[in-house]
Amino acid sequence: MQDPHCHSSSIMVERPAETAFEIMADGLSQGRWTLGSYERREIEPGLVVGTSLFSGRQTYVRLKVDRDSLLVDYDVGPSVDALRFRNMSRVIPGPVLNMDPDQCVVTLLSWRLADQSEAAWMQTSTSHEAEMFLIKGLLER
């Protein structure tokens, strides 16, 4: 079944989970791989803004980091006042999945808004799948 409400993308990375988590939990580092909010700058701790490679518009992101769970919630919007929960990432340590300790799985989840067009949802979903390969490349270089 294709989930109509949530898209998930995952990739195995040849790095320990804690190392991979840093690229998911650092708003400025994300500006190297997130296509919808590229080349970020920090507004305040935990709040960043970058430029969408698709529209050229600014996208704001507030990160809510849970280091113990290797989980990050991302509030996203076109302005600080319009931020809303949209995405989540989770890093699963390799041993949890019977992999090497120097391996992990990085997962990005995104939820569809009720009024989001099919084209916009496809852009989000496809972008997140491509971003998995950017994350892997940045971590494994």
NUKEMAR-92334 format. One line per field, with one value per residue (C-alpha): residue in three letters; residue number from 1; x, y, z. Coordinates in steps of 0.05 Angstrom, whole numbers, padded with zeros to 5 digits, m for minus. Layout:
BEGIN
resn <- c(ALA/...)
resi <- c(NUM/...)
x <- c(X/...)
y <- c(Y/...)
z <- c(Z/...)
***
This chain:
BEGIN
resn <- c(MET/GLN/ASP/PRO/HIS/CYS/HIS/SER/SER/SER/ILE/MET/VAL/GLU/ARG/PRO/ALA/GLU/THR/ALA/PHE/GLU/ILE/MET/ALA/ASP/GLY/LEU/SER/GLN/GLY/ARG/TRP/THR/LEU/GLY/SER/TYR/GLU/ARG/ARG/GLU/ILE/GLU/PRO/GLY/LEU/VAL/VAL/GLY/THR/SER/LEU/PHE/SER/GLY/ARG/GLN/THR/TYR/VAL/ARG/LEU/LYS/VAL/ASP/ARG/ASP/SER/LEU/LEU/VAL/ASP/TYR/ASP/VAL/GLY/PRO/SER/VAL/ASP/ALA/LEU/ARG/PHE/ARG/ASN/MET/SER/ARG/VAL/ILE/PRO/GLY/PRO/VAL/LEU/ASN/MET/ASP/PRO/ASP/GLN/CYS/VAL/VAL/THR/LEU/LEU/SER/TRP/ARG/LEU/ALA/ASP/GLN/SER/GLU/ALA/ALA/TRP/MET/GLN/THR/SER/THR/SER/HIS/GLU/ALA/GLU/MET/PHE/LEU/ILE/LYS/GLY/LEU/LEU/GLU/ARG)
resi <- c(1/2/3/4/5/6/7/8/9/10/11/12/13/14/15/16/17/18/19/20/21/22/23/24/25/26/27/28/29/30/31/32/33/34/35/36/37/38/39/40/41/42/43/44/45/46/47/48/49/50/51/52/53/54/55/56/57/58/59/60/61/62/63/64/65/66/67/68/69/70/71/72/73/74/75/76/77/78/79/80/81/82/83/84/85/86/87/88/89/90/91/92/93/94/95/96/97/98/99/100/101/102/103/104/105/106/107/108/109/110/111/112/113/114/115/116/117/118/119/120/121/122/123/124/125/126/127/128/129/130/131/132/133/134/135/136/137/138/139/140/141)
x <- c(00000/00025/00014/m00027/m00009/00065/00126/00188/00258/00315/00386/00442/00504/00574/00582/00564/00494/00520/00561/00502/00456/00499/00482/00408/00408/00450/00408/00468/00496/00428/00436/00486/00435/00363/00338/00279/00321/00392/00451/00422/00438/00421/00369/00376/00396/00351/00321/00349/00329/00351/00331/00288/00324/00255/00221/00278/00237/00262/00243/00248/00261/00259/00294/00271/00328/00323/00394/00376/00329/00371/00307/00293/00226/00226/00176/00177/00146/00153/00162/00175/00102/00079/00123/00087/00109/00122/00182/00219/00286/00309/00377/00377/00443/00470/00469/00393/00385/00439/00488/00558/00568/00599/00535/00466/00401/00379/00304/00266/00190/00144/00070/00023/m00021/m00095/m00093/m00025/m00031/m00009/00048/00073/00069/00108/00161/00168/00171/00219/00264/00270/00290/00345/00367/00381/00437/00464/00465/00501/00551/00567/00576/00617/00666)
y <- c(00000/00069/00113/00175/00213/00201/00190/00156/00152/00113/00097/00056/00096/00071/00114/00106/00131/00189/00215/00211/00243/00306/00322/00312/00354/00413/00463/00494/00426/00409/00468/00424/00370/00396/00418/00458/00500/00503/00546/00561/00614/00614/00663/00639/00573/00519/00565/00570/00598/00576/00583/00533/00508/00498/00565/00611/00630/00628/00569/00573/00511/00502/00440/00402/00355/00293/00267/00208/00180/00205/00239/00309/00342/00398/00455/00485/00547/00609/00654/00646/00659/00604/00548/00481/00409/00375/00328/00283/00246/00186/00152/00078/00050/m00009/m00060/m00048/m00076/m00130/m00086/m00064/m00012/00033/00030/00061/00076/00148/00158/00220/00223/00276/00285/00310/00370/00360/00416/00398/00386/00320/00355/00389/00322/00287/00341/00333/00257/00254/00307/00269/00206/00244/00277/00208/00200/00270/00253/00187/00221/00276/00226/00175/00221)
z <- c(00000/m00016/00044/00024/00088/00102/00058/00085/00056/00086/00069/00101/00116/00130/00193/00266/00284/00326/00267/00220/00271/00272/00199/00214/00278/00254/00216/00181/00159/00130/00083/00045/00029/00035/m00033/m00005/00042/00014/00037/00105/00155/00229/00255/00327/00358/00329/00276/00206/00139/00070/m00003/m00040/m00102/m00133/m00121/m00101/m00039/00032/00075/00151/00193/00269/00294/00356/00372/00416/00421/00465/00412/00353/00329/00301/00288/00237/00236/00166/00135/00090/00152/00226/00241/00193/00219/00228/00239/00172/00176/00223/00218/00258/00257/00276/00301/00261/00318/00327/00257/00262/00224/00241/00296/00242/00201/00212/00176/00166/00156/00136/00144/00116/00126/00072/00084/00067/00017/m00015/m00090/m00120/m00156/m00092/m00055/m00110/m00108/m00033/m00037/m00095/m00065/00001/m00036/m00073/m00008/00021/m00030/m00014/00060/00047/00002/00052/00108/00071/00035)
***
